[in-house]
Amino acid sequence: MPRTKANTPAVASPQPAWPDRLSYFSEHRDRVVNTIRELVEIESPSDHKPSVDRIAAFLASKFEALGGRTHLHRSNDFGDSLQIDFAGAANRRPVLLLGHYDTVYPIGTLANMPCKIENGCLRGPGVLDMKSGIALMLYAIEGLQAWHGALPGPVTVFLVSDEEVGSHSSRKITEALAKESAGVLVLEPAAGLRGAVKTARKGVGEYTLRVKGIAAHAGLDPGKGHSAIIELARQIAAVAKLNNLRQGVSVNPGVIQGGTRTNVIAAEASAGIDVRIKSAKQAAGVHRKLRSLKPFDKHCHLEITGGINRLPMERTAGVAALYKQAKDIASQIKWKLDEAAVGGGSDGNFTAGMGIPTLDGMGGVGEGAHAVHEYIVISELPRRALLLAGMIESV
Ligand SMILES: [Zn+2]
């Protein structure tokens, strides 16, 4: 890896020429938009298995229509994840296309956030993160089949059901498939409206700090109580000191809970803490510091659970080589493709963390992931499909 560079004949003398490929995808643009709309209109929150399984079945039929062999990975606790294998002309390791069809939006969101076209944008829940990315997979594969008859090499598509909630049911499968692959292309949204691909992502950890104190009547027995809330406040100040933005470490107690009423000294309080790290080396240090917090008030008891779930996706030589291939393909249509390092994690963190060359942010271009204004820019779709098709050929 990489097997070929973009300036080798396999890519430099394509059939048909790059501008013709762009025209091909421009002609099919409305079909891509329709497919994205179909996907957005099947609501699929991570925690609603019947809906997630429904979109899995819908996508299985779409990929089967292109000749893919589908396999559902069943899960009891989450939706099922979908693997699709395509054979290729050349006998080589498959390219792995990675995505997720779960979203952060609860059932019923479409009523207030309908899927619609407005000023050249397609809006709707999950349109950017990442149902447009899944549609791009379908159309890039269809395009390659139209040009070559068969795919140039084998392609495995893996669409997971639980990415937005930590990928607990799918992670092992993602890692096993990545291990067999020549490289991984992740169809998560591009970075920003310039559409940069993502060559580095921070690692992500999730912790819960629970404090147990001793309850007492705030008026009658104030001296007998040991407040879990006051202890938690002091702990939060200590946790905040772990922030080191210059080194790319951030620690955010984003949710706190505790107490029962104002006239009771609180017996319980807790905080949910999000941790981001820039390099794998930082994981152990932050983890150790969080897990070794000690109570200020000896009568309070601390319980710290959680850990680093996704190690950072670091810009390794393999990642940089994939980006160079992508940049060379983009330059064929006079497109200057940027790269970006971002704070959010994805399943690309898993595969890059294993040392498998991974390029992320190959999906739709837009704004507002996880927010009410989520949208993609429709005019960006053809060249994103061209880029993905070119990368499938050259990885
Ligand atoms: Zn996503």
Residues whose N, C-alpha, C, O or C-beta is under 5 A from the ligand:
A	BS01	ZN	D129 M130 E188
